Amino acid sequence: MRQFAVIGLGRFGFKVAEILAKKGAEVIAIDKNPILVEKVKDIVTEALQLDSTDEEALRASGVQDVDVAVVCIGEDVESNVLTTTLLQNFGIQEIVSRASSRLHAQILQAVGATRVVFPEEDMGLRVANSILEPGVLEYIELGADYNLAEIEVKGDFIGKTLKELHIKSRYRVNVIMIMEKVKQESDKEGVFFEKEMKKLPTPDYVLREKDLLVVVGDSKDIEMLEKQIE
């Protein structure tokens, strides 16, 4: 019998756990909200209250032994990405992660998701909003003024490390991915093209011209960061 872990027990995650359990699968259901854990405990094999971004707690839950892990965390993009990363580090072969946008999906695939799903898009509920602010290449509305944005590195930010810039403490914005543009030879004629290489951010990474910062945060804080980078 295949074993599943369902992480994030909002409406989408609860339904996934419920359907898997009804079909006879063994399901470990995880959420940090005790009310949601209580709601599902009589349906699944095991229901656990824990923070899935806590590596020790997640490992102790036994998820590393499941066949498939389903990350159903919704608006908290940072927790969604970090949880997916931890599951990949545990060696889980099949990781299905919920995404809120194409950009979010790219990040999830880069950190180890083997399949990405778009529940809101599939149901016709996802709202995407592109804006014309200079430097913001992609901007996705996640709800409650919490957004995911892609911003090009310019000016004084070039040559600085993330540690030196203190982006989180100064702007209250989290960098969750860096898209690195590199030029590569494509054919015998010497034609070059740009290809994006994705990196998980580290404090000592030195930003380069035309690097793209993928950030999450309040819309006003993202706007402030974007203006500072100009």
C-alpha positions as CSV (number, residue, x, y, z in Angstrom):
1,M,0.0,0.0,0.0
2,R,1.4,3.4,-1.0
3,Q,1.9,5.9,1.8
4,F,1.2,9.6,1.4
5,A,2.0,12.8,3.4
6,V,-0.3,15.7,3.0
7,I,1.2,19.0,4.3
8,G,-1.2,22.0,4.7
9,L,-4.8,21.2,5.6
10,G,-6.7,24.1,4.2
11,R,-9.7,23.4,2.0
12,F,-7.5,22.0,-0.8
13,G,-5.2,20.0,1.5
14,F,-8.1,18.6,3.5
15,K,-9.8,17.4,0.4
16,V,-6.7,15.7,-0.9
17,A,-6.2,13.9,2.4
18,E,-9.8,12.9,2.6
19,I,-9.9,11.5,-0.9
20,L,-6.7,9.6,-0.5
21,A,-7.9,8.1,2.8
22,K,-11.3,7.1,1.3
23,K,-9.4,5.2,-1.4
24,G,-7.7,3.2,1.3
25,A,-4.3,4.9,1.3
26,E,-2.2,5.5,4.4
27,V,-2.1,9.2,5.0
28,I,0.0,11.3,7.3
29,A,-1.7,14.8,7.5
30,I,0.3,17.7,8.8
31,D,-0.5,21.3,9.7
32,K,0.7,23.8,12.3
33,N,-2.9,24.8,13.0
34,P,-4.3,22.5,15.8
35,I,-7.9,23.1,14.7
36,L,-7.2,21.8,11.2
37,V,-5.3,18.8,12.6
38,E,-8.3,18.0,14.9
39,K,-10.7,18.2,12.0
40,V,-8.9,15.6,10.0
41,K,-7.6,13.2,12.7
42,D,-10.5,10.7,12.4
43,I,-10.2,10.5,8.6
44,V,-6.5,9.8,8.0
45,T,-4.0,7.3,9.4
46,E,-2.1,9.9,11.4
47,A,-2.6,13.7,12.0
48,L,0.3,15.8,13.3
49,Q,0.5,19.4,14.4
50,L,3.9,20.8,13.5
51,D,5.7,23.5,11.5
52,S,6.7,21.9,8.3
53,T,9.6,24.3,7.9
54,D,11.2,22.9,11.1
55,E,13.6,20.3,9.6
56,E,13.9,18.3,12.8
57,A,10.2,18.2,13.5
58,L,9.4,17.3,9.9
59,R,11.9,14.4,9.9
60,A,10.6,13.1,13.2
61,S,7.1,12.9,11.7
62,G,8.3,10.0,9.5
63,V,7.5,11.7,6.2
64,Q,10.8,10.6,4.8
65,D,9.4,7.1,4.5
66,V,6.3,8.0,2.4
67,D,6.0,7.2,-1.3
68,V,4.4,10.6,-2.2
69,A,4.4,13.9,-0.4
70,V,1.8,16.6,-1.3
71,V,2.6,20.1,-0.3
72,C,-0.8,22.0,-0.1
73,I,0.4,25.1,1.7
74,G,-1.4,28.1,0.0
75,E,-0.5,31.8,0.5
76,D,2.6,31.3,2.5
77,V,5.0,30.9,-0.4
78,E,8.1,30.9,1.7
79,S,6.9,28.0,3.8
80,N,5.7,26.2,0.6
81,V,9.1,26.4,-1.0
82,L,11.1,25.6,2.1
83,T,8.9,22.6,2.8
84,T,9.4,21.3,-0.7
85,T,13.1,21.8,-0.4
86,L,13.3,19.8,2.9
87,L,11.2,16.9,1.4
88,Q,13.6,16.8,-1.6
89,N,16.6,16.7,0.8
90,F,14.9,13.8,2.6
91,G,15.1,11.8,-0.6
92,I,11.3,11.5,-1.3
93,Q,11.0,10.4,-4.9
94,E,7.6,12.0,-5.7
95,I,6.8,15.5,-4.4
96,V,3.6,17.2,-5.6
97,S,3.5,20.9,-4.7
98,R,0.8,23.5,-4.9
99,A,1.7,26.7,-6.9
100,S,-0.1,30.0,-7.2
101,S,1.6,31.2,-10.4
102,R,3.9,30.1,-13.2
103,L,6.8,31.8,-11.5
104,H,6.1,30.0,-8.3
105,A,5.9,26.7,-10.2
106,Q,9.4,27.3,-11.7
107,I,10.8,27.9,-8.2
108,L,9.1,24.7,-6.9
109,Q,10.5,22.6,-9.8
110,A,14.0,24.1,-9.2
111,V,14.0,23.0,-5.5
112,G,12.7,19.5,-6.2
113,A,9.0,19.3,-6.9
114,T,8.3,16.5,-9.4
115,R,4.8,17.8,-10.1
116,V,3.2,21.2,-9.7
117,V,-0.5,21.8,-9.5
118,F,-2.6,24.9,-9.8
119,P,-5.8,24.4,-7.8
120,E,-7.0,28.0,-8.0
121,E,-6.2,28.2,-11.7
122,D,-8.0,25.0,-12.4
123,M,-11.1,26.2,-10.5
124,G,-11.0,29.6,-12.1
125,L,-10.2,31.4,-8.8
126,R,-6.6,32.5,-9.2
127,V,-6.1,36.2,-9.7
128,A,-3.0,37.4,-11.4
129,N,-2.1,41.1,-11.7
130,S,0.7,42.5,-13.9
131,I,1.9,46.0,-13.2
132,L,3.9,48.5,-15.1
133,E,6.4,49.4,-12.4
134,P,9.9,49.7,-14.0
135,G,12.1,46.8,-13.0
136,V,9.3,44.5,-11.9
137,L,9.3,41.8,-14.5
138,E,6.5,39.6,-13.1
139,Y,4.1,40.3,-10.3
140,I,1.5,37.9,-8.9
141,E,-1.1,38.8,-6.4
142,L,-1.5,36.2,-3.7
143,G,-4.2,37.9,-1.6
144,A,-4.3,40.1,1.4
145,D,-1.6,42.4,-0.1
146,Y,0.9,39.6,0.0
147,N,2.7,39.2,-3.4
148,L,5.3,37.4,-5.3
149,A,7.5,39.5,-7.6
150,E,10.5,39.3,-9.8
151,I,12.9,42.3,-9.7
152,E,16.0,43.0,-11.8
153,V,19.2,43.9,-9.9
154,K,20.5,47.3,-10.8
155,G,22.6,50.2,-9.5
156,D,24.1,50.0,-6.0
157,F,22.8,46.5,-5.4
158,I,25.3,45.1,-8.0
159,G,28.3,43.6,-6.3
160,K,26.7,43.4,-2.9
161,T,25.8,40.3,-1.0
162,L,22.4,39.6,0.4
163,K,23.9,39.8,3.9
164,E,25.3,43.3,3.2
165,L,22.0,44.5,1.8
166,H,19.8,43.3,4.8
167,I,16.8,43.1,2.5
168,K,14.6,41.2,4.9
169,S,15.2,43.6,7.9
170,R,15.3,46.8,5.8
171,Y,12.4,46.2,3.5
172,R,10.5,43.3,5.2
173,V,10.7,41.3,2.0
174,N,12.0,37.8,1.7
175,V,14.2,36.7,-1.2
176,I,13.3,33.1,-2.1
177,M,15.1,32.6,-5.4
178,I,17.7,34.2,-7.6
179,M,17.4,33.9,-11.4
180,E,20.9,34.2,-12.9
181,K,21.2,35.1,-16.6
182,V,24.2,33.7,-18.4
183,K,25.2,33.8,-22.1
184,Q,25.8,30.5,-23.8
185,E,26.9,29.5,-27.3
186,S,24.0,27.9,-29.2
187,D,25.3,26.8,-32.5
188,K,28.3,26.7,-34.9
189,E,27.6,30.2,-36.1
190,G,28.4,31.5,-32.7
191,V,24.9,32.8,-31.9
192,F,24.6,33.5,-28.2
193,F,21.4,33.4,-26.1
194,E,20.5,34.1,-22.5
195,K,19.5,31.3,-20.3
196,E,18.2,31.6,-16.7
197,M,19.9,29.5,-14.1
198,K,18.0,29.3,-10.8
199,K,19.8,29.5,-7.4
200,L,18.5,29.3,-3.8
201,P,19.7,32.5,-2.0
202,T,22.5,32.3,0.4
203,P,23.7,35.3,2.5
204,D,27.1,35.4,0.8
205,Y,25.8,35.3,-2.8
206,V,27.2,38.4,-4.6
207,L,24.5,40.0,-6.8
208,R,25.4,40.7,-10.4
209,E,24.0,43.0,-13.1
210,K,20.7,41.6,-14.5
211,D,20.3,39.0,-11.8
212,L,16.6,38.6,-11.0
213,L,15.4,38.6,-7.4
214,V,12.3,36.6,-6.7
215,V,10.7,38.0,-3.6
216,V,7.6,37.7,-1.5
217,G,6.1,40.3,0.8
218,D,3.6,43.0,1.2
219,S,2.9,45.0,-2.0
220,K,4.0,48.3,-0.4
221,D,7.3,46.8,0.8
222,I,8.0,45.3,-2.6
223,E,7.4,48.7,-4.2
224,M,9.8,50.3,-1.8
225,L,12.5,47.8,-2.6
226,E,11.9,48.2,-6.3
227,K,12.3,52.0,-6.1
228,Q,15.5,51.5,-4.0
229,I,17.0,49.3,-6.7
230,E,16.4,51.7,-9.5
